[in-house]
Amino acid sequence: MKKLFLSSFFTVIIVAVGFSQISQAARDSIRKLSQEDHQLMMNRLGIEALRPGPSGNPEAPNAANADESKAKQYESVPDPLLFENGKRVNSPKDWESRKLEIFELFDREMYGKTPVKLPDVTWEILLEKDSVIGDVEVLYRKMKGVVDNSAFPEIEVAIDFEYGVLKNAPSKVPLVMEFGWNWPPNIQRPKPEGPSWQEQLVREGWGFGVIIPTSYQADNGAGLRAGIIGLVNRGEARELDDWGTLKAWAWGASKALDFLETDPKVDSRKVAIEGLSRYGKAALVALAYEPRFSIGLIGSSGAGGAKLLRRVFGEQVENLAASGEYHWFAPNFIKYAGSLTPNDLPVDAHELIALCAPRPVFISVGSPEVEGNWIDGKGMFDAAVLAGPVYELLGKKALPTSEFPPLGTYLDQGDIAFRQHEGGHTVGPNWPYFIHWAQRYW
């Protein structure tokens, strides 16, 4: 079967968010502004040049490593159960203190600090109607969360969110919220094989929701002086430890959850967060930082998400820190592709997964023969294994094995679940497995 390279996939995603709908001159302008802001951050960090990242095309001369024997070029990873002063974490009470240290390290060095004071969001119902998904009657709502911009009226921000719940549900229902794409009207959405994820959820008696991250924070460096980040900064450039786009997207999901708490049809104690690719990264960040999310389905999140950054396999820190992706993170993160290396990072992906504990998290990834090796399924599995001791400390179950399983193996015995499905860059084939696994909690 022909491999789907990530560069091709991201082209599809760019179309999905409307990038192809603007002129070439506008696209060039976005790239130029992103590069200028990236260079400004490098100047502030005192970095003259960055190490180049590998290519996602396996045929390229600088192709990313896909040889497992060359992947582990590190001696150790940070221990989530070891305080910064060297003392061991021995109890759940200790963990409450230790996780604050880990949050602070992620805030300073990778994802950035969420501002203490953020504007209020007022939710408006744009559309409410009865609908049918499959053979299930659903009450559908299209929402807009208007962000208070009275402190800086030059920037307007609104959150696009839609959701559906069973029309005649006898009681409150669980709901899965997805970070979704803003498909232009003239673009045909990819059709899943079999029932859509929404249909599978409503058949189970659960609700679904889709939040559009790019409605409130653009997916490029040129947008950092607009959206919620730009609004809070009054149109100015970020500080070196300011939040990046992943944190901003997670904030929007929290605001949507605020609204769901007011809906008597939704059981707000049973709301999951789900996302794929860059939105898989955002979903994991949202689950770690927002304790009200009950479960996470993290799809092919790769580097910057559930993949160990120290592994020299697939996408690397050098790719994340370049001008095309740096906006996802705090500017401080750029230095790990310059004066520092990934081995200097005081945190890694297993600790982000550990911050989700004791809540359950399902790590999903596609086949390397279809999705390619850019995502690094084993790197995500290894991170999930390393997060296991934190789950066990809190009385939960880790993955049942530390050996990377064969393709298609469904590891559902613990509160961390993992499955590498047979398809490509999608969560699709794992939806039935996630629903089966989540039933024990919902």
CORFEN-V389828 format. One record per helix or strand. SS is the DSSP state (hx for helix, st for strand). FROM is the first residue (numbers start at 1). TO is the last residue. If there is no record, write none. Layout:
ss->{SS/SS}
from->{FROM/FROM}
to->{TO/TO}
This chain:
ss->{hx/hx/hx/st/st/hx/st/st/hx/st/st/st/st/st/hx/st/hx/hx/hx/st/hx/st/hx/st/hx/hx/hx/hx/hx/st/hx/st/st/hx}
from->{6/19/24/55/63/68/82/88/92/113/121/136/158/173/197/207/213/221/227/242/245/266/278/295/317/326/331/342/349/360/377/410/416/428}
to->{16/21/45/55/63/70/82/88/109/113/133/147/166/180/203/212/215/225/232/242/260/276/289/299/320/328/337/344/354/365/393/411/420/438}
